[in-house]
Amino acid sequence: MPDEDQVERYPNNKWFVGYFFSNLAGGLTNPLMTLFVVIYLGLGVFYVGIASALASAAAVPALIFWGNLSDRIRKRKPFILIGFYGAFASLLLILLVHNIWAYLAVMMIFQIVVMASVPVSTLIIVENSTEKAWPGAISKFNGISALGTIAGLIAGSAMILLIIGEIPSNLPMFYVLAGAVYAIASLSVSLTVPEPRSNIPRRKLWKINSIRVFEKVRYFPNAVIHVISKSENGGKPLTADLKRYLLSTTFLMFGFQIFFVAFPVFVLERLGASQADIFILYLANAIGSAVGYRFAGNLSSRYGDRKMTAIALAIRIILFLAMGIMAFTITSYVDVWIAVVVYGVLGGLWSFIGLGQITGVSRLAGKALRGKAIGYYNSLNGVAQIIAGVGAGLIAFYLGYGPDFIIAAIIVLTGSGLALRLTAGKRISHAIAPAANP
């Protein structure tokens, strides 16, 4: 670690508060897709899968569109305001929702507008400071954003337990409240966010990782630097090994989401969880991810990122299989707390997997292709989530939750073998480790 006096500090971090509030709003709404579809609309896992798929289907192209548009017009602040004010307005539409089709339309509109704020946030940091200030500023930004998500999940749990109770008709109010928090975030950033002092092309930011603190695209990644762009080394093709590795990470994300889409519905329907329990389930996952990131970088540097990734993947496979067995056997309320612990551990494991995958891309891409490759990595992960949303809904609906979890384990096992084989013996040549995480 460099001496604190030698670290150059970012000159203006007041606007980070706006992203704290936006992520707080995200924490309030993260568990709501399951709760709204199952409890408020009275539907099952199939429609949760459809909602998940369509939300991701809206988010992925929106992320690419807004990122490229911000680069083209060389502005950043307007996109944050579009994202936050748009989220505020779109979430108010939830008051008009009385069937699944209206709900799907609102969620897609929301994802399209809120994604405007994602690909510009870290660019504002790097375009208003020198390179020496980037690691500390990005680390602080990620930490504040992650704390916002955790605060939102805590607030949602407390509201159900202490204020509004387990009344299904109150669920739309969570979306309205989240919209109000987005309005606060909008006001905050409008007063504090600076426009860049310079414009830096994304292709020059190959050193900056694009690791998400939280796993799912539709659950508000707080920072994505690299998006697919024609101007980002478009003339140089990806290598065959890099293409195979990207396909393996896509396959892994598909397996992960086959499990993650269905699991909260399983906990709600089969284990008898309450609304507050579902918020606590997501809270455990968020805390696990945040805590995991405090250790992932150091442990991966000490023991090797490939080894730590292999261990994390192996534990995930075991937990997926264990939950599959549970689905066939014990389904009592006592097991809700087992599920909470498992979900928390799975969040912590993502820290090692996400870091390992970004490092794997870096190994295979090198400096020239790194930004372009991570853009494909982000986008292909989103595609995997779209397909997995539909797949998880169909598998759980027709075969049951146990087969769904076991199939997820088999997919992850297959994808793990391919990904680890492709990175065996490779050395990092043009990448840096991520800055300290929250």
LUMTI-502121 format. One record per residue (C-alpha): x, y, z. Coordinates in Angstrom, 3 decimals, decimal comma. Layout:
N
xx;yy;zz
X;Y;Z
...
end
This chain:
438
xx;yy;zz
0,000;0,000;0,000
1,373;3,459;-0,851
1,857;5,963;1,916
-1,311;7,998;2,409
0,542;11,253;1,765
1,614;9,944;-1,644
-1,937;9,194;-2,811
-3,472;11,938;-4,921
-7,035;12,651;-3,876
-10,055;13,173;-6,101
-11,018;16,861;-5,937
-14,831;16,584;-5,872
-16,703;13,624;-4,414
-19,835;15,433;-3,200
-21,797;14,028;-6,136
-21,178;10,474;-4,886
-24,086;11,148;-2,499
-26,445;11,147;-5,469
-25,378;7,614;-6,351
-25,782;6,603;-2,708
-29,439;7,612;-2,967
-29,911;5,987;-6,379
-28,505;2,725;-5,052
-30,657;3,076;-1,942
-33,654;3,225;-4,278
-32,242;0,149;-6,032
-32,029;-1,671;-2,702
-35,672;-0,861;-2,026
-36,740;-2,399;-5,338
-34,290;-5,316;-5,726
-36,533;-7,922;-4,040
-39,763;-6,512;-5,433
-39,883;-8,376;-8,739
-40,430;-11,671;-6,939
-42,768;-10,185;-4,340
-44,807;-8,142;-6,814
-45,334;-10,943;-9,328
-46,027;-13,684;-6,778
-47,842;-11,847;-3,973
-49,365;-8,747;-5,557
-50,279;-10,212;-8,958
-50,796;-13,777;-7,697
-48,641;-15,446;-10,350
-45,782;-17,961;-10,182
-42,184;-18,599;-11,086
-42,815;-18,726;-14,834
-43,843;-15,068;-14,880
-41,008;-14,104;-12,556
-38,681;-15,599;-15,173
-40,383;-13,675;-17,968
-40,150;-10,432;-15,988
-36,471;-11,084;-15,284
-35,733;-11,805;-18,934
-37,534;-8,739;-20,266
-35,935;-6,448;-17,675
-32,499;-7,654;-18,758
-33,523;-7,475;-22,427
-34,312;-3,794;-21,940
-31,209;-3,052;-19,860
-28,475;-4,510;-22,090
-29,083;-2,552;-25,331
-29,925;0,545;-23,283
-26,552;0,307;-21,532
-24,744;0,149;-24,887
-26,872;2,918;-26,413
-26,429;5,404;-23,565
-22,703;4,679;-23,252
-22,037;5,258;-26,946
-24,291;8,329;-27,059
-22,472;9,934;-24,130
-19,161;9,326;-25,908
-20,501;10,784;-29,150
-21,780;14,065;-27,685
-19,007;14,201;-25,051
-21,342;14,957;-22,176
-21,833;12,996;-18,958
-24,043;14,919;-16,515
-27,191;14,940;-18,722
-27,183;11,143;-18,770
-27,170;10,907;-14,986
-30,132;13,284;-14,876
-31,944;11,298;-17,583
-31,350;8,119;-15,590
-32,454;9,457;-12,214
-35,359;11,665;-13,300
-36,473;8,978;-15,722
-36,417;6,393;-12,939
-38,514;8,705;-10,751
-41,140;9,224;-13,465
-41,273;5,608;-14,639
-41,684;4,147;-11,148
-44,751;6,324;-10,545
-46,413;4,381;-13,369
-46,588;1,396;-11,014
-49,785;2,944;-9,608
-51,462;2,099;-12,927
-50,391;-1,568;-12,873
-53,049;-4,209;-12,308
-51,802;-7,083;-14,495
-48,545;-8,691;-15,510
-48,396;-7,055;-18,944
-48,603;-3,552;-17,540
-45,988;-4,483;-14,959
-43,623;-5,794;-17,636
-44,057;-2,589;-19,635
-43,235;-0,403;-16,610
-40,168;-2,481;-15,715
-38,832;-2,278;-19,267
-39,345;1,493;-19,431
-37,636;1,834;-16,070
-34,619;-0,233;-17,145
-34,214;1,710;-20,387
-34,064;5,091;-18,664
-32,165;4,169;-15,500
-29,321;2,623;-17,496
-28,428;6,095;-18,784
-26,739;6,792;-15,447
-24,552;3,668;-15,397
-21,833;3,969;-18,097
-20,963;7,612;-17,317
-20,393;7,603;-13,559
-16,793;6,404;-13,464
-15,953;8,459;-16,559
-16,803;11,616;-14,621
-14,217;10,575;-12,035
-11,423;9,889;-14,511
-12,159;12,915;-16,670
-11,950;15,301;-13,717
-8,751;14,032;-12,107
-5,298;12,664;-12,798
-4,606;8,961;-13,126
-3,033;8,777;-9,672
-6,367;9,729;-8,107
-8,415;7,110;-9,966
-7,974;4,041;-7,728
-8,876;5,809;-4,497
-11,789;7,722;-6,011
-13,264;4,693;-7,790
-12,884;2,624;-4,635
-14,714;5,259;-2,591
-17,429;5,593;-5,237
-17,991;1,820;-5,308
-18,071;1,712;-1,517
-20,653;4,492;-1,214
-22,787;2,911;-3,947
-22,669;-0,510;-2,280
-23,598;1,014;1,082
-26,571;2,664;-0,605
-27,870;-0,705;-1,832
-27,440;-2,250;1,611
-29,160;0,742;3,242
-32,100;0,362;0,861
-32,513;-3,318;1,701
-32,328;-2,566;5,433
-34,902;0,216;5,022
-37,236;-2,074;3,097
-36,990;-4,803;5,726
-37,617;-2,296;8,513
-40,621;-0,798;6,754
-42,325;-4,170;6,483
-41,471;-5,244;10,018
-42,172;-1,955;11,816
-44,487;0,175;9,698
-46,611;-1,256;6,894
-46,704;-4,968;7,707
-47,191;-7,928;5,366
-50,036;-6,405;3,362
-49,824;-7,270;-0,367
-51,643;-4,094;-1,440
-48,828;-2,011;0,054
-46,168;-3,383;-2,305
-46,652;-0,689;-5,003
-45,757;1,889;-2,363
-42,198;0,542;-2,323
-41,836;1,501;-5,971
-43,339;4,937;-5,306
-40,971;5,456;-2,384
-38,028;4,347;-4,533
-39,125;6,879;-7,139
-39,092;9,607;-4,489
-35,553;8,584;-3,496
-34,522;8,823;-7,158
-35,942;12,357;-7,170
-33,684;13,181;-4,205
-30,740;11,640;-6,082
-31,619;13,758;-9,134
-31,624;16,953;-7,105
-28,332;16,020;-5,468
-26,463;15,338;-8,708
-27,936;18,369;-10,475
-26,300;20,559;-7,830
-23,003;18,719;-7,469
-21,989;16,733;-10,572
-19,290;18,462;-12,651
-18,982;18,139;-16,392
-15,623;16,647;-17,456
-12,608;18,917;-17,721
-11,398;16,641;-20,529
-12,784;13,774;-22,593
-10,969;10,451;-22,386
-11,867;7,714;-24,913
-12,883;4,450;-23,271
-10,160;2,604;-25,190
-7,577;4,490;-23,120
-9,108;3,224;-19,880
-7,957;-0,377;-20,299
-6,368;-0,284;-16,837
-9,690;0,240;-15,067
-11,577;-2,923;-14,233
-15,296;-3,248;-14,810
-16,149;-5,576;-11,948
-19,610;-5,272;-10,519
-20,057;-5,338;-6,778
-23,424;-6,997;-7,328
-24,072;-9,738;-9,778
-27,151;-8,976;-11,847
-27,487;-6,387;-14,609
-31,072;-5,599;-13,731
-30,055;-4,927;-10,130
-28,270;-1,679;-10,820
-24,574;-2,187;-11,477
-22,994;0,886;-9,943
-20,251;1,182;-12,559
-19,639;-0,172;-16,051
-16,765;1,412;-17,970
-16,508;-0,638;-21,135
-19,393;-1,063;-23,569
-19,410;-2,401;-27,119
-18,348;0,429;-29,396
-17,272;0,616;-33,045
-14,542;3,067;-32,113
-12,935;0,851;-29,484
-10,236;-1,019;-31,406
-12,923;-2,187;-33,756
-10,466;-3,100;-36,499
-8,602;-5,738;-34,496
-10,494;-9,017;-34,040
-10,705;-10,992;-30,828
-8,500;-14,068;-30,662
-9,984;-17,558;-30,818
-9,106;-18,293;-27,171
-10,621;-14,999;-26,045
-13,847;-15,760;-27,916
-14,003;-19,180;-26,271
-13,379;-17,667;-22,851
-16,126;-15,086;-23,327
-18,505;-17,861;-24,333
-17,521;-19,826;-21,223
-18,253;-16,854;-18,932
-21,564;-16,379;-20,731
-22,377;-20,035;-20,124
-21,441;-19,637;-16,453
-23,698;-16,595;-16,050
-26,496;-18,561;-17,692
-26,040;-21,303;-15,079
-25,880;-18,808;-12,224
-29,103;-17,128;-13,280
-30,941;-20,418;-13,776
-30,466;-20,720;-10,014
-30,826;-17,083;-8,935
-34,050;-16,324;-10,805
-35,900;-19,267;-9,267
-34,364;-19,343;-5,779
-36,200;-16,378;-4,161
-39,505;-17,707;-5,525
-38,673;-21,112;-4,034
-37,960;-19,516;-0,655
-41,219;-17,589;-0,838
-43,503;-20,330;-2,132
-42,025;-23,554;-0,768
-40,361;-22,446;2,462
-43,106;-20,044;3,482
-40,951;-16,923;3,685
-42,528;-13,579;4,487
-42,054;-10,360;2,549
-39,521;-9,188;5,138
-37,664;-12,505;4,808
-37,191;-11,904;1,083
-35,708;-8,462;1,775
-33,392;-10,059;4,328
-32,451;-12,733;1,782
-31,306;-10,070;-0,678
-29,646;-8,129;2,133
-27,540;-11,167;3,015
-26,442;-11,472;-0,608
-25,518;-7,789;-0,810
-23,556;-7,878;2,448
-21,816;-11,068;1,322
-20,765;-9,386;-1,929
-19,525;-6,235;-0,199
-17,581;-8,181;2,427
-16,185;-10,554;-0,167
-14,710;-7,676;-2,152
-12,662;-6,616;0,841
-10,798;-9,907;0,670
-11,013;-11,061;-2,952
-8,162;-8,946;-4,296
-5,693;-9,782;-1,536
-6,500;-13,505;-1,430
-6,365;-13,791;-5,213
-2,986;-12,042;-5,259
-1,675;-14,313;-2,512
-2,960;-17,684;-3,707
-3,613;-17,000;-7,387
-6,839;-15,722;-8,905
-7,363;-18,893;-10,937
-7,156;-21,050;-7,805
-9,511;-18,794;-5,835
-11,948;-18,707;-8,749
-11,894;-22,513;-8,952
-12,606;-22,790;-5,219
-15,453;-20,268;-5,431
-17,001;-22,072;-8,400
-16,701;-25,437;-6,650
-18,461;-24,119;-3,540
-21,216;-22,628;-5,695
-21,766;-25,968;-7,412
-21,981;-27,725;-4,041
-24,467;-25,163;-2,704
-26,607;-25,370;-5,843
-26,748;-29,148;-5,472
-27,502;-28,877;-1,741
-30,418;-26,543;-2,426
-31,623;-28,941;-5,109
-31,692;-31,750;-2,555
-33,434;-29,479;-0,040
-36,143;-28,785;-2,600
-36,901;-32,520;-2,723
-36,814;-33,028;1,042
-37,130;-30,388;3,748
-39,355;-27,429;2,952
-40,177;-25,863;6,320
-39,986;-22,281;7,541
-36,879;-23,158;9,573
-35,064;-23,588;6,278
-35,655;-19,945;5,363
-32,642;-19,059;7,496
-30,554;-21,752;5,847
-31,517;-20,171;2,533
-30,543;-16,717;3,818
-27,091;-17,960;4,852
-26,600;-19,755;1,530
-27,620;-16,649;-0,426
-25,165;-14,571;1,571
-22,334;-17,013;0,903
-23,197;-17,037;-2,809
-22,881;-13,245;-2,829
-19,432;-13,449;-1,266
-18,327;-16,059;-3,799
-19,239;-13,746;-6,657
-16,447;-11,421;-5,520
-13,843;-14,059;-6,393
-15,619;-15,207;-9,554
-16,137;-11,688;-10,910
-12,520;-10,753;-10,218
-11,297;-14,014;-11,750
-13,329;-13,515;-14,915
-12,160;-9,939;-15,481
-8,594;-11,091;-14,877
-9,120;-13,934;-17,344
-10,324;-11,490;-19,988
-7,268;-9,335;-19,285
-4,900;-12,274;-19,662
-6,306;-13,288;-23,001
-6,930;-9,814;-24,444
-3,883;-7,756;-23,505
-3,791;-3,973;-23,576
-4,972;-3,477;-27,151
-8,183;-5,491;-26,874
-8,987;-5,291;-23,163
-11,646;-2,572;-23,282
-13,360;-4,120;-26,281
-13,269;-7,578;-24,696
-14,769;-6,353;-21,412
-17,493;-4,595;-23,384
-18,386;-7,944;-24,925
-18,101;-9,595;-21,499
-20,642;-7,167;-20,009
-23,032;-7,506;-22,915
-22,827;-11,296;-23,218
-23,496;-11,627;-19,499
-26,646;-9,629;-20,078
-27,657;-11,915;-22,948
-27,135;-14,913;-20,668
-29,435;-13,348;-18,094
-32,137;-12,806;-20,708
-32,063;-16,444;-21,816
-31,749;-17,738;-18,261
-34,776;-15,768;-17,094
-36,995;-17,616;-19,538
-35,153;-20,902;-18,959
-35,406;-20,757;-15,169
-39,101;-19,964;-15,313
-39,808;-22,878;-17,650
-37,640;-25,408;-15,784
-38,983;-24,522;-12,330
-42,578;-24,419;-13,569
-42,555;-27,714;-15,468
-39,907;-29,755;-13,605
-39,788;-28,140;-10,173
-37,263;-26,206;-8,125
-35,055;-29,193;-7,318
-34,320;-30,014;-10,974
-33,799;-26,312;-11,678
-31,071;-26,024;-9,031
-29,412;-29,283;-10,075
-29,420;-28,274;-13,756
-27,827;-24,964;-12,730
-25,072;-26,897;-10,921
-24,394;-29,057;-13,986
-24,207;-26,001;-16,254
-21,788;-24,233;-13,885
-19,649;-27,361;-13,614
-19,395;-27,586;-17,402
-18,658;-23,883;-17,856
-16,086;-23,908;-15,054
-14,041;-26,618;-16,717
-13,880;-24,695;-19,991
-13,093;-21,310;-18,398
-10,359;-22,636;-16,113
-8,761;-24,644;-18,907
-8,537;-21,592;-21,167
-6,734;-19,510;-18,529
-4,308;-22,224;-17,423
-0,719;-21,041;-17,694
-1,663;-17,559;-18,922
0,036;-14,539;-17,403
-1,315;-11,029;-16,925
0,602;-8,618;-19,078
-1,412;-5,424;-19,343
-3,919;-5,266;-16,516
-3,980;-3,932;-13,034
-5,676;-5,353;-9,994
-8,834;-3,568;-8,891
-8,651;-0,867;-6,303
-9,747;-1,678;-2,786
-13,429;-2,521;-2,744
-16,113;-1,780;-0,200
end
